[in-house]
Amino acid sequence: MSDYAPPLISAQRLIGGRSYDFSRRVVVMAIVNRTPDSFHDRGRTFALEKATEAVRKAAGAGADWIDIGGVPFAPGPEVSAAEELDRVLPVVEAAQGLAVVSVDTFRPEVAEAVIKAGAGVINDTSGLRDVRMAEIVADSDATLVITHSLAAPRTLHPSPQYQDVAKEIADFLRSRVETALAHGVRPEQIVIDPGHDLNKNTLHTLELTRRLREIADLGHPLLAAVSNKDFIGETLDAPQHERLAGTLAALVFTILHGARIVRVHDVKAAVDAVHMTEALLGLRAPAYLSHNI
């Protein structure tokens, strides 16, 4: 994989009790949202029984990690920390033993509670705006995902502007990683995410994806969250639920440019795409051999 991705500061990790070598594999992170207003599922897994069923299905389809969200990034009604915990904690508990559990939250108090409940990853889409998040993670064995955005979650930010989108994202993430380290987070706990479509238009997201290697060169495992996003829809003129082919193309492209973790809705298709890409890169043996043997 070294021809396609830069060396990592800490390639071998123990996350959620499971060992990973990010120089040799790509992790598939499934999305399960207990929200009524997420951009893709629109409340399909808001009911607890639907969310827990989605967790089981994702694990059965081969997801390595399951990312549980209680509050979307996009603007919307206020959701208190207590309500967020009511949404995510039962799903965290239901996912134990099935996969590494991640929680998508920007609140330190929520992170602290879900880590105690068994979450192995905190996916902070705020980009560490509250440094207490770093302190909470530093006192645990959890992994911290640091994501680029211009505005805080739930905040409207129309017409974002960049002079050099890839450089600005890399600079932002470098600075936030330094903040995390200064507050006790260990290098082997850090993952970075350039934030596809978060406060970015389609042209911004296409360019950051073309130049993803510049961001991956920071040396921390890079998470690519491209699944069904609007940059795919606008590029292909494809409505929300007709973006799977575009998602898989973007997913493979990001792997070839340094992504080690891909965050997806359609788990089985993504797992197949990831495994095929790993095999083509010489990182995975075929499941079986019979053709012309």
HUVEN-V220552 format. One record per residue. N is the residue number from 1. SS is DSSP state (A for helix, B for strand, O for the rest). PHI is phi in whole degrees, -180 to 180 (* if undefined). D_CENTER is the distance of its C-alpha to the mean C-alpha in Angstrom with 1 decimal. Layout:
BEGIN
N_SS_PHI_D_CENTER + N_SS_PHI_D_CENTER
END
This chain:
BEGIN
1_O_*_20.1 + 2_O_-63_21.6 + 3_O_-69_23.0 + 4_O_-110_19.7 + 5_O_-141_17.6 + 6_O_-75_18.9 + 7_O_-62_20.0 + 8_O_-106_17.7 + 9_O_-62_19.1 + 10_O_-146_18.1 + 11_O_-78_17.2 + 12_B_-93_18.2 + 13_B_-132_16.4 + 14_B_-113_17.2 + 15_B_-128_14.3 + 16_O_57_15.3 + 17_O_80_18.5 + 18_B_-120_17.4 + 19_B_-91_18.0 + 20_B_-136_15.8 + 21_B_-119_17.2 + 22_O_-73_14.6 + 23_O_-84_17.7 + 24_O_-126_18.5 + 25_O_-157_15.5 + 26_O_-119_12.1 + 27_B_-96_9.8 + 28_B_-100_9.0 + 29_B_-104_6.5 + 30_B_-86_8.6 + 31_B_-105_8.6 + 32_B_-132_11.8 + 33_B_-109_13.0 + 34_O_-98_16.4 + 35_O_-139_17.2 + 36_O_-88_20.0 + 37_O_-136_18.6 + 38_O_-69_15.1 + 39_O_-65_15.4 + 40_O_-102_15.1 + 41_O_-88_16.5 + 42_O_50_18.9 + 43_O_89_19.6 + 44_O_-60_19.8 + 45_O_-116_18.3 + 46_O_-71_19.6 + 47_O_-64_22.5 + 48_A_-57_21.9 + 49_A_-65_23.5 + 50_A_-71_21.3 + 51_A_-66_18.1 + 52_A_-68_19.5 + 53_A_-64_20.6 + 54_A_-64_17.2 + 55_A_-62_15.9 + 56_A_-63_18.9 + 57_A_-66_18.5 + 58_A_-63_14.9 + 59_A_-63_16.1 + 60_A_-65_19.2 + 61_O_-85_17.6 + 62_O_107_16.0 + 63_O_-63_12.5 + 64_O_-83_11.9 + 65_B_-123_9.4 + 66_B_-125_9.6 + 67_B_-99_7.5 + 68_B_-105_10.6 + 69_B_-121_11.3 + 70_O_-116_14.8 + 71_O_-143_14.8 + 72_O_-68_13.3 + 73_O_-72_12.8 + 74_O_-66_15.7 + 75_O_-57_19.3 + 76_O_178_21.0 + 77_O_-60_23.3 + 78_O_-62_23.0 + 79_O_-123_21.4 + 80_O_-70_22.8 + 81_A_-62_21.2 + 82_A_-64_23.5 + 83_A_-67_22.5 + 84_A_-60_18.8 + 85_A_-65_19.7 + 86_A_-60_22.0 + 87_A_-75_19.3 + 88_A_-93_16.6 + 89_A_-59_18.9 + 90_A_-63_20.7 + 91_A_-76_17.6 + 92_A_-57_16.4 + 93_A_-65_19.9 + 94_A_-70_20.0 + 95_A_-87_17.1 + 96_O_-58_18.7 + 97_O_86_19.8 + 98_O_-90_17.9 + 99_O_-167_14.6 + 100_B_-67_12.7 + 101_B_-97_11.9 + 102_B_-116_9.0 + 103_B_-126_10.0 + 104_B_-87_8.6 + 105_O_-152_11.7 + 106_O_-112_13.5 + 107_O_-103_16.7 + 108_A_-59_18.0 + 109_A_-68_20.3 + 110_A_-70_17.7 + 111_A_-58_15.7 + 112_A_-61_19.0 + 113_A_-68_20.0 + 114_A_-75_17.0 + 115_A_-63_17.1 + 116_A_-62_20.8 + 117_O_-84_20.0 + 118_O_117_18.1 + 119_O_-67_14.4 + 120_O_-102_13.2 + 121_B_-139_9.9 + 122_B_-113_9.8 + 123_B_-101_6.8 + 124_B_-94_9.4 + 125_O_-74_9.1 + 126_O_-83_12.7 + 127_O_70_12.5 + 128_O_65_14.8 + 129_O_-66_17.5 + 130_O_-107_19.1 + 131_O_-67_19.9 + 132_A_-62_20.7 + 133_A_-61_17.0 + 134_A_-62_17.5 + 135_A_-66_20.7 + 136_A_-63_19.4 + 137_A_-66_16.8 + 138_A_-60_19.6 + 139_O_-86_21.8 + 140_O_-136_19.7 + 141_O_-101_18.1 + 142_O_-73_14.6 + 143_B_-94_11.7 + 144_B_-115_10.5 + 145_B_-94_7.4 + 146_B_-107_9.5 + 147_B_-113_8.7 + 148_O_-84_11.7 + 149_O_-157_13.7 + 150_O_-89_17.5 + 151_O_-118_18.0 + 152_O_-67_17.1 + 153_O_-54_15.2 + 154_O_72_17.8 + 155_O_-112_19.9 + 156_O_-72_21.4 + 157_O_-141_21.3 + 158_O_-74_23.3 + 159_O_50_24.0 + 160_O_-63_21.8 + 161_O_-124_23.6 + 162_O_-138_22.8 + 163_O_-86_25.5 + 164_O_-149_23.2 + 165_A_-61_19.6 + 166_A_-67_18.2 + 167_A_-65_20.4 + 168_A_-67_19.7 + 169_A_-66_15.9 + 170_A_-61_16.7 + 171_A_-64_19.4 + 172_A_-60_17.3 + 173_A_-66_14.7 + 174_A_-59_17.7 + 175_A_-65_19.4 + 176_A_-71_16.7 + 177_A_-63_16.3 + 178_A_-61_20.1 + 179_A_-63_20.1 + 180_A_-60_17.9 + 181_A_-62_20.3 + 182_A_-66_23.3 + 183_O_-102_22.4 + 184_O_99_22.2 + 185_O_-69_18.6 + 186_O_-87_19.2 + 187_A_-53_17.8 + 188_A_-76_16.6 + 189_A_-99_14.3 + 190_B_-103_12.3 + 191_B_-127_9.0 + 192_B_-117_8.8 + 193_B_-140_6.9 + 194_O_-72_9.8 + 195_O_73_8.9 + 196_O_-50_10.2 + 197_O_72_12.9 + 198_O_-78_12.5 + 199_O_55_16.2 + 200_O_-142_16.7 + 201_O_-87_19.0 + 202_A_-62_18.8 + 203_A_-65_20.9 + 204_A_-61_18.7 + 205_A_-68_15.5 + 206_A_-62_17.7 + 207_A_-69_19.1 + 208_A_-63_16.0 + 209_A_-71_14.8 + 210_A_-59_18.4 + 211_O_-106_18.3 + 212_A_-59_14.9 + 213_A_-59_17.0 + 214_A_-64_18.3 + 215_A_-82_15.0 + 216_A_-62_14.2 + 217_O_-64_17.8 + 218_O_-62_16.9 + 219_O_98_16.6 + 220_O_-105_13.4 + 221_B_-52_10.8 + 222_B_-107_8.7 + 223_B_-99_5.1 + 224_B_-113_6.0 + 225_O_-109_5.2 + 226_O_-107_8.9 + 227_O_-60_9.9 + 228_O_61_13.3 + 229_O_-78_13.1 + 230_A_-67_16.4 + 231_A_-63_16.7 + 232_A_-73_17.0 + 233_A_-60_19.4 + 234_A_-71_21.5 + 235_A_-67_21.7 + 236_A_-101_22.9 + 237_O_55_24.6 + 238_O_-119_22.7 + 239_O_-66_22.3 + 240_A_-48_19.2 + 241_A_-99_19.8 + 242_A_-127_21.2 + 243_O_-117_18.2 + 244_A_-65_17.3 + 245_A_-60_19.2 + 246_A_-65_17.7 + 247_A_-61_14.2 + 248_A_-66_15.2 + 249_A_-63_17.1 + 250_A_-66_14.3 + 251_A_-60_12.0 + 252_A_-64_15.0 + 253_A_-60_15.8 + 254_A_-66_12.6 + 255_A_-61_13.2 + 256_A_-69_16.8 + 257_O_-116_16.0 + 258_O_120_14.0 + 259_B_-67_10.4 + 260_B_-113_10.0 + 261_B_-135_6.7 + 262_B_-122_6.2 + 263_B_-104_4.6 + 264_B_-139_8.2 + 265_O_-93_11.1 + 266_O_-94_13.9 + 267_A_-66_13.3 + 268_A_-60_16.7 + 269_A_-63_16.8 + 270_A_-67_13.5 + 271_A_-60_14.7 + 272_A_-61_18.0 + 273_A_-64_16.8 + 274_A_-65_14.8 + 275_A_-63_17.9 + 276_A_-65_20.3 + 277_A_-64_18.6 + 278_A_-60_18.8 + 279_A_-64_22.4 + 280_A_-65_23.3 + 281_O_-86_22.2 + 282_O_81_24.3 + 283_O_-100_21.6 + 284_O_-140_22.3 + 285_O_-79_25.7 + 286_O_-58_26.6 + 287_O_-64_26.7 + 288_O_-159_30.4 + 289_O_-129_33.2 + 290_O_-145_36.2 + 291_O_-66_36.5 + 292_O_57_39.6 + 293_O_-91_39.7
END
